[in-house]
Amino acid sequence: MSVVDLILPKLGESIMEATILKWHKAVGDTIQLDETLLDIATDKVDSEIPSTTAGTITEILFEVNAVVPIGTVIARIQTSGSIVPTIKTETIQQQANSEPVLIPTIADEVPFTPTVSNEEIQHENSNEARFFSPLVLNIAQNEGVSFNELQQIPGTGSQGRVSKKDILQYVAQKKAGHIQPAIVNQVAASQTEPIVASAPTNTSNSNHQISTSNSSNIFPPVDHGFSTSNNAGKFANPDEVIVTGNTEIIEMDRMRKLIAKHMVESVQTSPHVTSFVEADVTNMVVWREKVKQLFEKREGTKLTFTPMFMECIAKVLEQFPYINCSLQGDNIILKKDINIGMATALPSGNLIVPVIKGANQLSIVGLSKAVNNLANAARNNQLKPQDTQGGTFTVTNVGTFGSIMGTPIIPQPQVAILALGAIKKRPVVIETPSGDAILVRHMMYLSMSYDHRIVDGAMGSSFLSAVAKAFEQWDQNRQWFQYV
């Protein structure tokens, strides 16, 4: 007989610790090689940790919510023979205050009728957010269980989370016809209705109209109160208004706390300067419209503006190495790899930044696949720790939600972040051989915040202008398939 120490593995170059979310096994349970033993959370993503050996668990050294340094022994497994398991309570670490990454529950969904205890029902009907492990999400995707259905499944795991057993039991009941058809149909029907984000009402002057399906209404339409039907029950006399002073306190989830901490640290660390420039992206719009259907049919992935922007930015970064660097003490570290992070909004409303590694080495096809794969993984909580590591420059598309420009905060230890505004049609004065002309063009604003300790105004503005010029010089007649 031998005892094997299970060590918390390295999860990324800058990740030094992780929070234990859930133990899938208890002391005395048997476990197989590569079977999931626990779920952990880092300041980037959540992961499942498999067992490195088969045997019987003899010790669990940390409790749920404990913050554990990388490389620490977290459990011990007896590989053969029979033993009497014991827990060494003196090795249990004190609980940390960290919380798991959460996805908010959609309050207006049709409830699933659970066959669980009253306590579980009360927990299920609460307003608490829910965490779904990558394993559960994969099973749901493979079995055709929508995210809305998944939200309604009662969980028997820690804090009411849906376990592998729960999702498999739900799938079996659904296939056997034990799930009420009306409920399933109502949930499915709710997914077919497009959810439109708040955006300018004059869509004729905007190239972006945000409409999504199969997702929660994170950005509900804004009611400006102009409709007469909305005036029912409203007071005409200001003196009749009743002010209650009521408030609602909502505790931040773990990811929001980390984002807040990182943003404050960045502002305190880097003196931020923001420069702005305008770009005529008509060539990009025309080219994409011309090739996008053939592109998707041939490559099996959609062509969005993001990979087009990324290609131009990566090319310009090669000419400005001090934009692609970091500062360590008094030393400037020039990064030879160009790894561009793309800020991505999660269904929870939080933000995560997956990284396109070696962006300057990828064709427009490679960039499209990288962008789409990382965005889908982020939305489905399937990012791996390495997917968010190693970024050297970051791009955030604030135009996705209708903003024309922004002043983003630099993600440390990088020295710059570029914001892409919404593409708008506007009349623009164009110089032609026969004189000035007013034409309708697709215009957008670019804004970049940079660390003034490293990047001066001349360099920052020159880089930004070079990016805008690269956008404007996109070849409308480009044969994209030659770049595969």
Summary of the structure (lengths in Angstrom):
residues: 484
radius of gyration: 26.0
end to end distance: 54.9
largest distance: 92.6
contacts: 1416
relative contact order: 0.11
helix: 33%
strand: 23%
